[in-house]
Amino acid sequence: MSYTPDSAVRAYIEEHRAAFLDDLAEWLRIPSVSAQPEHADDVRRSAHWLADKLKHTGFPTTEVWETAGAPAVFAEWPAAEPDAPTVLVYGHHDVQPAAREDGWHTDPFEPVIDGNRLHARGAADDKGQVFFHTLGVRAHLAATGRSTPAVHLKLLIEGEEESGSPHFRALVEERAERLAADAVIVSDTGMWSETTPTVCTGMRGLVECEVAFTGPDQDIHSGSFGGAVPNPATAAARLAAALHDEHARVAVPGFYDGIVPLTDRERELFAELPFDEQEWLRTAKSRAAHGEDGYSTLERIWARPTAEVNGMGGGYQGAGGKTIVPASAFLKLSFRLVAGQRPDQVEQAVRAWVAGQVPAGIGHSITFSGATRPCLTPLDHPALQSVSRAMGRAFEQPIRFTREGGSGPAADLQDVLEAPVLFLGISVPSDGWHAPNEKVELDLLLKGVETTAYLWGDLAATWPAQSATTTPEGPAPD
């Protein structure tokens, strides 16, 4: 084991803190907004800046990988030991749009340090959380006296995450041999709070569709024909109403097939978190919690699948009345998936269910958009335990576990590379991802640096590559 003394790591980080923050600020000044075509050159400049900085850090291989959209950055630093585990770190270098008139107190692309906070677009999401790996690996080497990391270390930093990662899976499939890893570390996530450090163990998947309904060939008079012909808007409303049963469970037959259930231990860990439901409701701009019977709010948003009506329409939408039977209507639906569910099976189940719900005389069609698979790492997975131990050393307190209710490209890495995904992030809810005045807490950012300095030695010592046999979607222990 390459033991990393805590005092040596902290001393190295403190010695290099100022230079680290200067470099991060330089990167944050590049407005790498992937969603805006006028910033395409900036996204490319961001990729090349990072590749150069990773080479300066010590990575012997740094490459800018072109895609059909924005470029990604790949770096690799092999361990001296050929049997060391291989770890791939994922993040992204593109950022959300930002302008002073959106409500920023300062120029969003001119970093400002205010006390313990660094304000800038990308400070937390995700440049800050990508960049802490550069100082972390150098602290790991300095404190252990190694000339190479204790693991075969790879980085893949994409340039289109904030635009939905439209070319990411194709890139991973094309470069799968170069990206092969025993574990994936995703540093594009957060913690419960500044005082409650946590590790995320999974993210939900996503299936989206639009159901189009047709009735008469044109809008027709509701007095002359209403009540005697089927109404597509009524069919849409009834389908939406039938989506859940009286217990708020999704009513699509087969929807829950194969789900990896929550264990008693996971439910206990969720319940230990300092969750204030009333505060959560205020954040949600809502007045009451609602969902599947038998589950808490956290369990519902982290570990249970859902179905939501995202939009619906049909018929007359203008002022006043217009007495018609409309010619068409539509529903937009989304389904969040959990471990054990497959998007293709859910799609088949939804198609069959919709076909059985539509009345005679109403035509319908369903269009599905791209899907994302769920990912879950069991609590007893040795790589997850390494992340937890390393973070516990950095924060000097026990680490708790959460999941994410949303979805992201991490599942593509798990799916294509057949490797478990671990989440290592230090951002907190107040950092304001995608919002004006985004920031990162500097002490937490440096705790991320410290965590990675400990992590590589722990992984090498406790999780040799040949023992990586736990399946990514297996159940956690009771």
C-alpha positions in Angstrom: 0.0 0.0 0.0 1.2 3.5 -0.8 0.3 5.0 2.6 -0.3 8.7 2.4 0.3 10.6 5.7 -2.5 13.1 6.4 -0.1 15.8 7.7 2.1 15.6 4.6 -0.9 15.8 2.3 -2.3 18.8 4.1 1.0 20.6 4.1 1.5 20.0 0.4 -2.1 21.3 -0.4 -1.6 24.4 1.8 1.8 25.1 0.1 0.2 24.9 -3.4 -3.2 26.4 -2.6 -2.6 29.8 -4.1 -1.2 28.5 -7.4 -4.0 26.0 -7.7 -6.6 28.7 -7.3 -4.9 30.9 -9.7 -4.9 28.2 -12.3 -8.6 27.4 -11.7 -9.5 31.1 -12.1 -7.7 31.2 -15.4 -9.8 28.2 -16.6 -13.0 29.7 -15.3 -12.4 32.8 -17.4 -12.9 30.7 -20.5 -16.7 30.9 -21.3 -17.1 27.4 -22.4 -20.8 27.4 -22.9 -21.6 24.4 -25.1 -25.3 25.4 -25.6 -24.4 28.6 -27.5 -22.8 28.3 -30.9 -21.0 31.6 -30.5 -19.0 30.0 -27.8 -17.9 26.9 -29.8 -14.3 28.3 -30.0 -14.3 28.9 -26.3 -15.3 25.3 -25.6 -12.5 24.2 -27.8 -10.1 26.5 -26.1 -11.2 25.2 -22.7 -10.4 21.6 -23.9 -6.9 22.5 -25.0 -6.3 24.5 -21.9 -7.1 21.5 -19.7 -5.1 19.1 -21.8 -2.0 21.4 -21.4 -2.6 21.7 -17.7 -2.9 17.9 -17.3 0.4 17.5 -19.1 2.0 20.0 -16.8 0.5 18.1 -13.8 2.4 15.0 -14.9 0.1 13.0 -17.1 2.3 11.5 -19.8 -0.7 11.1 -22.2 -3.1 14.0 -22.8 -5.3 14.2 -25.8 -8.2 16.3 -27.1 -10.8 13.9 -28.6 -13.0 15.3 -31.3 -16.7 14.4 -31.5 -19.5 15.5 -33.8 -20.0 18.3 -31.4 -17.7 19.7 -28.8 -14.3 18.1 -27.9 -13.5 16.0 -24.9 -10.2 15.6 -23.0 -8.5 12.3 -22.3 -5.5 11.8 -20.0 -3.7 8.8 -18.7 -1.1 8.1 -16.1 -0.2 4.4 -15.6 1.0 3.1 -12.3 4.4 1.5 -12.0 2.7 -1.8 -10.8 1.1 -3.5 -13.8 -1.5 -5.3 -11.7 -2.8 -2.0 -10.1 -6.5 -1.3 -10.6 -7.5 1.1 -13.4 -9.7 4.1 -12.4 -11.4 6.4 -14.9 -12.4 9.9 -13.6 -15.3 11.5 -15.4 -16.3 15.2 -15.4 -17.1 18.0 -17.9 -15.5 21.2 -18.9 -18.5 22.9 -20.5 -20.7 25.3 -18.5 -24.2 26.7 -18.5 -25.0 30.0 -20.1 -24.4 33.0 -17.9 -24.7 36.8 -18.2 -24.5 39.7 -15.8 -28.1 40.7 -16.5 -29.3 37.3 -15.3 -28.8 38.5 -11.8 -25.1 38.0 -11.3 -23.5 40.4 -8.8 -20.2 40.2 -10.8 -19.1 39.2 -14.3 -19.8 35.4 -14.3 -16.6 34.7 -16.2 -14.4 36.8 -14.0 -13.8 34.7 -10.8 -14.1 36.5 -7.5 -13.0 35.2 -4.1 -15.3 36.5 -1.3 -14.1 35.2 2.0 -14.2 31.4 1.7 -16.2 31.4 -1.5 -15.1 31.5 -5.2 -17.8 32.9 -7.4 -17.8 32.1 -11.2 -19.8 30.1 -13.7 -18.3 26.6 -13.5 -16.8 27.0 -10.0 -18.7 24.0 -8.8 -20.3 22.6 -11.9 -18.0 21.2 -13.0 -14.6 22.9 -13.5 -13.8 23.1 -9.8 -14.6 19.5 -9.2 -12.6 18.4 -12.2 -9.6 20.5 -11.3 -9.2 19.3 -7.7 -8.0 16.0 -9.2 -4.8 17.8 -10.5 -3.6 18.9 -7.1 -4.9 15.7 -5.5 -2.7 13.4 -7.5 0.3 15.7 -7.0 -0.3 15.6 -3.2 -0.6 11.8 -3.4 2.8 11.5 -5.1 4.6 14.0 -2.9 3.4 12.5 0.3 4.1 8.9 -0.7 7.4 9.5 -2.6 5.9 7.8 -5.6 6.7 8.9 -9.2 3.4 7.4 -10.6 -0.1 7.1 -9.0 -0.9 4.0 -7.1 -3.6 3.2 -9.7 -3.6 3.4 -13.4 -5.3 6.8 -13.6 -7.4 8.0 -16.6 -9.5 11.1 -17.0 -12.3 11.7 -19.5 -13.7 15.3 -19.4 -16.4 15.9 -21.9 -17.5 19.1 -23.5 -21.3 18.7 -24.0 -22.7 17.6 -20.6 -24.6 20.9 -20.2 -26.2 20.3 -23.6 -27.4 16.8 -22.9 -24.3 14.8 -23.8 -25.6 14.1 -27.3 -22.4 12.5 -28.6 -21.1 11.1 -25.4 -22.2 7.5 -25.7 -20.9 7.2 -29.2 -17.6 8.6 -28.0 -17.4 6.0 -25.2 -18.3 3.2 -27.5 -15.8 4.3 -30.1 -13.0 4.6 -27.5 -14.0 1.8 -25.1 -10.7 0.1 -25.3 -8.8 3.2 -24.3 -11.3 3.9 -21.6 -11.4 0.4 -20.1 -11.4 0.6 -16.3 -12.1 -1.4 -13.2 -14.0 1.6 -11.6 -15.3 5.0 -12.7 -15.2 8.0 -10.4 -17.7 10.7 -11.3 -16.8 14.1 -10.0 -20.0 16.0 -11.1 -22.1 15.6 -8.0 -22.5 17.0 -4.5 -22.9 16.4 -0.8 -25.8 16.7 1.5 -24.4 19.8 3.2 -21.3 21.5 4.4 -21.6 19.8 7.8 -22.9 16.4 6.6 -20.4 15.0 4.0 -21.9 12.3 1.9 -21.2 9.9 -1.0 -23.8 9.4 -3.7 -24.3 5.7 -4.5 -26.5 5.9 -7.6 -28.6 7.9 -10.1 -31.9 7.1 -11.6 -32.4 6.5 -15.3 -34.8 8.2 -17.7 -37.3 7.4 -20.4 -39.3 10.1 -22.1 -42.0 10.0 -24.7 -44.8 12.0 -26.4 -48.2 10.4 -27.1 -50.1 12.0 -29.9 -53.9 11.4 -30.2 -56.1 12.0 -33.2 -59.9 12.1 -33.6 -61.9 13.9 -36.2 -60.1 15.0 -39.3 -60.6 18.6 -38.2 -62.1 20.4 -35.2 -65.9 19.9 -35.3 -68.9 21.5 -33.6 -69.5 20.1 -30.1 -73.2 20.8 -30.3 -73.7 18.9 -33.5 -71.2 16.1 -32.8 -70.2 16.2 -29.2 -71.2 13.1 -27.2 -71.5 11.0 -30.3 -67.8 10.8 -31.4 -64.7 10.2 -29.3 -62.7 13.2 -28.2 -58.9 13.0 -28.3 -58.5 15.5 -25.5 -60.7 13.4 -23.3 -58.6 10.4 -24.2 -55.4 12.2 -23.3 -56.9 13.3 -20.0 -58.1 9.8 -19.1 -54.7 8.3 -20.0 -53.0 10.8 -17.7 -55.4 10.1 -14.9 -54.8 6.3 -15.3 -51.0 6.6 -15.1 -51.1 6.0 -11.3 -53.3 3.8 -9.0 -54.9 4.9 -5.7 -51.6 4.2 -3.9 -49.6 6.5 -6.3 -47.9 3.5 -7.9 -47.3 3.5 -11.7 -50.2 1.5 -13.2 -48.3 0.3 -16.3 -48.1 -3.5 -16.1 -44.6 -4.8 -15.9 -43.2 -1.4 -14.9 -41.7 -2.6 -11.7 -40.3 -5.9 -13.0 -36.7 -6.6 -11.9 -36.3 -3.6 -9.6 -33.5 -3.9 -7.0 -35.3 -3.1 -3.8 -34.1 -0.9 -1.0 -32.6 -2.8 1.8 -33.4 -2.2 5.5 -29.9 -0.8 6.0 -30.3 1.7 3.1 -33.6 2.9 4.6 -31.9 3.3 8.0 -29.1 5.4 6.4 -31.5 7.6 4.5 -33.5 8.2 7.7 -30.3 9.3 9.6 -29.9 12.3 7.3 -31.0 15.6 8.7 -33.9 16.0 6.4 -36.4 18.8 7.0 -39.5 18.1 4.8 -41.0 21.5 5.3 -37.8 23.2 4.2 -37.6 20.8 1.2 -41.2 21.7 0.3 -40.3 25.4 0.3 -37.4 24.6 -2.0 -39.8 22.6 -4.2 -42.3 25.6 -4.2 -45.0 23.1 -3.1 -47.4 22.8 -0.3 -47.6 19.0 0.4 -45.5 15.9 -0.1 -47.1 13.2 -2.3 -46.0 9.9 -3.7 -46.0 6.1 -3.6 -47.4 4.7 -0.4 -45.0 3.1 2.0 -42.0 5.2 1.2 -40.5 8.4 2.6 -39.9 11.5 0.5 -36.1 10.8 0.2 -36.8 7.1 -0.7 -39.3 8.3 -3.4 -36.9 10.7 -5.1 -33.8 8.6 -4.8 -34.7 4.9 -4.9 -38.2 4.5 -6.5 -39.2 4.8 -10.1 -41.7 7.4 -11.2 -44.0 8.5 -14.0 -44.8 12.1 -14.5 -47.0 14.1 -16.9 -44.7 16.8 -18.1 -47.1 18.5 -20.4 -50.5 18.1 -22.2 -52.5 19.9 -24.7 -55.2 19.8 -27.4 -58.1 21.8 -28.6 -58.7 25.5 -28.2 -56.2 27.5 -26.1 -57.3 31.1 -26.7 -59.4 33.5 -24.7 -63.0 32.8 -24.2 -64.8 29.6 -25.3 -64.8 27.7 -28.5 -67.3 24.8 -28.5 -65.5 22.1 -30.5 -64.4 18.5 -30.4 -60.7 19.0 -31.2 -59.0 17.0 -33.9 -55.9 16.2 -31.8 -54.3 16.2 -28.4 -51.0 15.1 -26.8 -49.3 14.1 -23.6 -45.6 14.4 -22.7 -44.5 11.7 -20.2 -41.3 10.9 -18.4 -40.3 7.9 -16.4 -37.4 7.9 -13.9 -35.9 4.4 -13.5 -34.0 2.7 -10.7 -31.5 -0.2 -10.7 -32.9 -3.4 -12.3 -35.1 -1.5 -14.8 -34.1 -1.5 -18.5 -35.2 1.4 -20.7 -36.1 -0.8 -23.6 -38.4 -3.0 -21.4 -40.1 0.1 -19.9 -40.6 1.4 -23.4 -42.3 -1.8 -24.5 -44.5 -1.8 -21.4 -45.6 1.8 -21.9 -46.4 1.1 -25.6 -48.5 -1.9 -24.7 -50.3 -0.1 -21.9 -51.1 3.0 -24.0 -52.5 0.9 -26.8 -54.8 -0.8 -24.4 -56.1 2.5 -22.9 -56.9 4.3 -26.2 -60.6 4.0 -27.1 -62.0 3.0 -30.5 -62.0 5.8 -33.0 -59.0 7.5 -31.5 -55.7 7.2 -33.3 -52.4 7.4 -31.5 -48.7 7.3 -31.9 -45.8 7.3 -29.4 -42.4 8.9 -30.0 -39.6 8.1 -27.5 -36.5 10.2 -27.1 -33.1 9.0 -26.0 -33.0 7.0 -22.8 -30.6 6.8 -19.9 -30.0 3.7 -17.8 -30.0 3.9 -14.0 -26.8 3.1 -12.1 -26.3 1.9 -8.5 -23.2 0.8 -6.6 -23.9 -1.5 -3.6 -22.9 -0.2 -0.2 -20.5 -3.1 0.3 -18.6 -2.6 -2.9 -14.9 -2.4 -2.1 -14.3 0.6 -4.3 -17.2 2.5 -2.7 -15.7 1.7 0.7 -12.4 3.2 -0.5 -14.1 6.4 -1.5 -15.9 6.6 1.9 -12.7 6.0 3.8 -10.7 8.6 1.9 -13.4 11.2 2.3 -13.8 10.3 6.0 -10.0 11.0 6.4 -10.3 14.3 4.7 -13.4 15.5 6.6 -12.4 13.8 9.8 -15.9 12.5 10.4 -18.1 9.5 9.3 -19.4 9.7 5.7 -23.1 9.0 5.0 -24.7 7.9 1.8 -27.3 9.4 -0.6 -28.5 8.8 -4.1 -29.4 11.3 -6.8 -33.0 11.6 -8.1 -31.9 12.9 -11.5 -30.1 11.2 -14.4 -26.8 11.7 -16.2 -24.2 10.2 -18.6 -22.6 8.2 -15.8 -24.9 5.3 -16.7 -23.4 5.2 -20.2 -19.9 4.6 -18.7 -21.3 1.8 -16.5 -23.2 0.3 -19.4 -20.4 0.4 -22.1 -17.4 -0.2 -19.9 -19.1 -2.7 -17.5 -17.5 -1.0 -14.5 -19.0 0.2 -11.3 -19.6 4.0 -11.0 -18.6 5.8 -7.8 -19.5 9.4 -7.1 -17.0 11.8 -5.5 -18.2 15.4 -5.3 -17.9 18.2 -2.7 -20.5 20.7 -3.9 -23.4 21.7 -1.7 -26.9 22.8 -2.5 -26.1 26.4 -1.9 -23.5 26.5 -4.6 -26.3 27.4 -7.1 -25.6 25.1 -10.1 -27.1 26.7 -13.3 -28.1 29.8 -11.2 -26.7 33.3 -11.0 -23.8 33.8 -8.6 -22.7 30.1 -8.8 -19.9 29.5 -6.2 -17.8 26.8 -4.6 -16.8 26.7 -0.9 -13.0 26.8 -0.9 -12.5 24.7 2.2 -14.7 22.0 0.6 -12.9 22.2 -2.7 -9.6 21.5 -0.8 -11.3 18.6 1.0 -11.9 17.2 -2.5 -8.2 17.6 -3.2 -7.3 15.8 0.0 -9.8 13.0 -0.6 -8.3 12.1 -3.9 -4.8 12.3 -2.4 -5.8 9.4 -0.1 -8.1 7.6 -2.5 -5.6 6.2 -5.0 -3.5 4.4 -2.4 -6.5 3.0 -0.6 -7.9 1.6 -3.8 -4.6 0.0 -4.8 -4.3 -1.6 -1.4 -7.8 -2.8 -0.8 -9.2 -3.4 -4.3 -6.8 -5.2 -6.7 -8.2 -5.3 -10.2 -8.6 -9.0 -10.2 -11.0 -8.9 -7.3 -13.4 -6.5 -8.9 -16.3 -8.9 -9.3 -19.3 -7.2 -7.7 -21.9 -6.3 -10.3 -22.8 -2.6 -10.6 -26.5 -3.2 -10.1 -26.4 -5.8 -7.4 -28.3 -5.3 -4.1 -26.7 -3.6 -1.1 -26.3 -5.6 2.1 -28.9 -5.8 4.7 
